[in-house]
Amino acid sequence: MTSAKPVTESLEKLLEKNVKGDDLVEIKRILYGKELSNLDIPKEAQKLAEEHDFEIQAYKFGTIFNEQLRTPRIVRVGLIQTHIVRPTSDPLKEQREAIFDRMSKVVDVAAYCGVNIICFQELWPYPYAFCTREKQPWCELAESVEDGPTTQFVQKLSRQYNMVIVSSILERAESLEDVLWNTTVVVSNTGQILGKHRKNHIPRIGDFNESHYYMEGDTGHPVFQTQFGRIAINICFGRHHPLNWLMFGLNGAEIVFNPSATVAPLSEPLWGIEARNAAIANGYFTAAINRVGIETFPNEFSTGDGLPPHRDLKYFYGSSYIAAPDGSRTPGLSRVRDGLLVAELDLNLNRQVRDYTCFQMTQRLDLYAESLAKAAKPDYKPQIIRDN
């Protein structure tokens, strides 16, 4: 009988196991850009992470040069990736409260690490049931942005730790006839709700037929001015759309978070490329967050592609990372473990890179706008010059 293939913990672990010395250094230089410095992790933070069984990594992004006329703009960012805690057959309130308890422990550690802005994964307080096509009981989890249980929980943490929290929920808009949205709420470090962004792009691929539950977003591409910098949220499937990333940059974002829930067969080869490329193309930092593990549901569901019915969405592969506009990036968190990734950023790097590359100076928004206006019309004819 053959043994099961061992689960890959991370690309980094594979490299370090099989490549040594100068070859490893050169491979990492090509894969990840300039080498980042490690941030010191406080002993108490490391102890708590070990006690509660999650990984912690911490890095520092420097600037290209020390400026003469601007002081550094230092901010510490945290990303959290987690498994769900309870079986999906348990009572909904117990599932959610168990996740709250788990998340509070990780945020405690982030506070020890001096994190200013933290982002959770997509729809973090729930199992990712929004592909099963079952409305009940999962629609019961939908909640108010303003006073739902998740926002109240997050507000308490933000006040306690002086931390901006980016929190993804299933929103129920009671004032709009109970329409549902996949919504990310931004809570300031004072506990006030700065605003929200609703997911612009709803997938219709494989198991991910989320249009059974919620609508495409109607909030545009908002950027939130926090005490620690201007942030935006490109929710999950939006990372496949370059113009979605572009618009957050045009509106002044300095860090764009990408809270996601995506599985190995569907998107893993794309994962390390898309957010990093967006950072390079748009001259800002990006932060890609994914959940971890296999979530199994009580009833079978079908993809509709001829494959047998199943009870899970395959493997959520974690691998959360942060990328900078100069093309450098952190290693990814584990594919198999809960984790906290902390990075210290100097937001001055954005302008330094833009001055050097001139990507923003050389873009042709007027030309694109004219072409897009034509392409949006039903009688559009592509600009193809044919060989007769």
N, C-alpha and C positions, 0 to 999 in steps of 0.2 A: 504494500500500500504506500503510495507516495504521500509525502508530507505536504501540508499547505505552504504556499509561497509566503515567506515572511513579509510583513507589512513594512513598506518603506517609511521610515520616520521623517526624513527630509532629504532634499537634494544635497544640502550641506553635509549631512552625516555620511551620505554615500561618497561624496568627494573626499572627505577627510579619511575615510576608511581605506580608499583605494588609491589615492594620490598623495604623495608626500613632498616636503621640501619646496624647492624653487618652482617645481611644476605646479604645485597646488597654489602657490602665490600668484603665478602667472594666469592660471585658469580663473581664479577669483577676480583678478584685475580685469580680465576680459568680460566675465559674466556680470560683475557687480560695479565696475568703475573703480574709483579710488577707494582705498581701504579706509573704513571708518574706525574711529577710536571707540573703545569700549567705555561706557559710563560705569562708574562705581555703583554697585547695588548695595544699599544699606543692609547690614547684617540682619536687622529685624525683618526687613522685607524678604530677604532670602529665606529666613527661617519660616516665616508665615507661608511662603509659596511652597516650600517643602512639606509643611504640615498639612496644607490643604491640597496638595498634589496637583500643582500646575507649574508650567515652565515660566521662567522670566528671563528676558534678554533686554539689554540696554545699550544704546549706541549714541554717538555724537556726530552730527553733520557740521563740518566747518565751512568757512567761506573761502573764496578764491584768494582774497587778500584782506588785510586789515585796512579799513577805511579811515580817512583823516577827518571827514566832516560829519559822519553819522556814527552814533553809538550802536553797539550790537543790539539786535532785537531778538532776545533769547526766549524760546518757549519750549516747554516739555510736553510732548504728546504721548498718549497711551492708547493702545489698541487691545481689545480683549476678545479672544476666541474661546468658545466653550461648547461642550456637549450639553444636551438637555439632561435633566437630573432624574426625573421620574418617568416611568412607562407612560406611553400616550393613552393607555386605557384608564389611568388614574383620574380621579375627579379634577376638573380643570383648575379649580382654585388651588389645590394641593400642588399640581404641576407648576403653576406660576409662582407660588410662594417659595417652592424649593429652588427655582431659578433665581428669584430675588435674593434668597439667602446665599446662594453660591456667588452671585455677582457682587454682593456687598463685601464678601471676603476678598475678592480680587481688587475691588476699588480701594479697600483699606491698604493693600500693598502698593497700589499706584500712588496713593497719597504719601506713603513713606518715601517713594521715589521722586517726589516733587512734581508730579504730573499736573499740568495746568488745564489741558483739554483732553478728554477721553472719549473714545467712540466705541460703541458696542456693535455687534454683528446685526445683520438684517433680521427684523422681527424677533429679537433676542428673548422676550419673555415667554415665548411659546415654542412648541414643536413646529417644524415647517410643514404644517398640514395643508398648506394652501396650493397643493398640487393634487390632492386626493380627489378633488371635485365633490367631496361631501360637504354640504353646508352645515350640517349639525354633527357634532356640537361646536365645530370650530368657529362659526360666526359669533357665538356667544363671547368669544375672546375680544371682539372689537370694542374699542373704548374711546373715550373723549381725550383729545389732546390737552384740553384745559384742566380737567379735574379727574381724569381716569386714574386707576390705581398705579399704573406704571409711572405716569408723570409725577404723581405725589411721592412715590418711592425715590425717583431720580432727584426731585427737588430737595428732599431731605439730605441726600448724599452731597449734592452740589453746595448746599449751605455749610454742611459739616466740614467739607474739605476745600472750600474756595476754588471749586473746579467747574469748568464748563463741561457739560455732558451732552453727547450726541446720541439720542435714543430713538430707535426704530420701533414703531408700533403698528398694529392694525387699527386704523382710525375709523370710528363711526361718527358721521356728521349728523347728529340728531336734528339739527336745524335745516338740513337739506334732505329730508325724507329718508334718513338712515342710509345714505350712500356710504360705501366703504372705500377707503384708500389705504395703500401702503405708504405710510407717512413717517418721516423722521422729524423728531422734535429737538430743537436746540434750547437747552436750559442754561442760563448764564451762571456764573460762579456765585451770584447772589440768590440763586433759586428762582429767578424770574424766567418766564417763557419768552425767549427772544423771538421765536417764530417757528415755522414748520416748512418742510418741503415734501411734496407728494411725488411719488415715483413716476417719472416721465414715460418710461418704456416698459411695457408689460410683455413678458416673454410668451411665446407660443411655440415651444420647442421641446421635444421629448415629453417628460412628465410635467414640465413646467408650463402648464396652461393656466396661468394665474388669473386670467380674465374672468374665470368663473366666480371670483370673489370680489375684485376691486377694479376701479376705473383707472385709466391713464391720468396722470397728475395734471393739475390746472394752476400750479403755482409758479410756472416759469423756471427761472434759474437764479433763485435768490442767493445772495451772499450776506452772511451775518457778521456784523462788526462786534467782536467780543473784546474784552479787556486785553486779550493775548494775541489778537490778530484777526484777520478777515478769513472766515471759513465758509465752505460750501459742502453740499452732500450730493454725490452722484450715486443714486441708489442702484445697487446690483447690476441689472441688465443694461443700465445706461452706460456701463463702461465699454460696451461693444459699439457705441455710437460716438465717433470722434467729435461731431458738432455739439453733442451734449457737454463734453469736456470743454470745448472751445468757449461756449457761452458763459460758463462759470468764470473762466479767465477774463473774458471781456467785461464782466461785472465786478472784477477786482479781487477775486479770490486769491489768497496766499497759500492756503492749504485746502485740498479737496479730499474729503473722506468718501470711501466707497464701501459702505456696509453691504455685505453680500451673503448669499446662501447658495453655493454652487458645488456641483458634485464632479467626481473624478472623470467619469467617461465623457462628460459633456464639455468641460472647459479647461481642464488642468493645463494643457499645453499653451493656452492663451493667457493664463493667470499671471505669470511673471512678466508678461510683455505689455499688457494693455495699460495698466496704471502707470507703469514706468514710462512708457512712450508718451502718455498724456502729460506727465511731469515735464518731459523734455520739450514737447511741442508747444506747451502753454506757459512755461516759465513759472511754475509753482510746485509746491510739494504735493504729493499724493499719498494716501494711506489706504491700503486695500485690506479689508477684514473679512474673513470667512469663518463659518462655524465648523465644528468637528464631529465626526462619528456618523454612525448609521442610525436613522430614526425609523422605527418600525411601527406601523399603525394596525389597529384591530382588524380592519377590513381590506381586502384586496382591491386594487384599482388597476386600470389598464392605461397604457400610454396611447393606445389607438394606432400603433404601428405594426400590429401583428405579433408582437412579443407576448409571452404569457403574462397574465395578471400577477401582480406582486404587491408586497406590503411595505416596501421601503423605496427611498429615492436614491439608492446607491450611497456612495461614501462622500460625505463632506470632508474635504481634505485640508482644512485649516490653511497653513502656509501664509499667514498674514505678514505683510511687509510695508515698509515706507520707502518712497523714492523721492529723489531731489531733482531739481531742474537741470543739474549738470550731468544727469544720467547715473549718478551713484545711487545705491540702494542698500538697505539692510539685508542681511540674511532673513529668510522666512522663519516664522515660528514652526513648530512641529506639525506634521500632517496628522498626528494621532493623539496629541495631548492638548488639554486646555492650556492657555497661555496668556501672558501679558507681555507686550512689546512696548518698550519705552524708548523714545528718541528725543534728543535735544537738538532743536533746529535754531539756526540764526536766519530769520526771515530776510535779512539783507542779501542772502545768497540769490534770491529771486531776481532782484534788480541787477546784481553783478552778472548773472548769466544772460539776462536779456540784453544788457549792454554789449556783451561779448559776442553772442550769436546773432543778434539782430533779427531773430525770428519774428518778433512782433512788429518790428519796423518794416520788414520786407513782406509781410502778409498783404494780400490784396482784398480787403473786406468789400470794397466797392465792386470789384469784379465778381467775387463770389455771390454777393447779394443780387446782382443783376442776373447771374446764371441760375441761382436758386429760385428767384421769382418766376423765371420762365419754366423751370423744371417742376414747379408746384402746380402748373396748369395742366388740365387733362389732355390738352392737345399738344403737349410738348413733343418736340422732335429732337433727339439727341444730335449733337454737333459732330457728325461723322462725315469725313470726306472720303468718298469711295473711289476705288480704281475702276474706271470704266473700260 
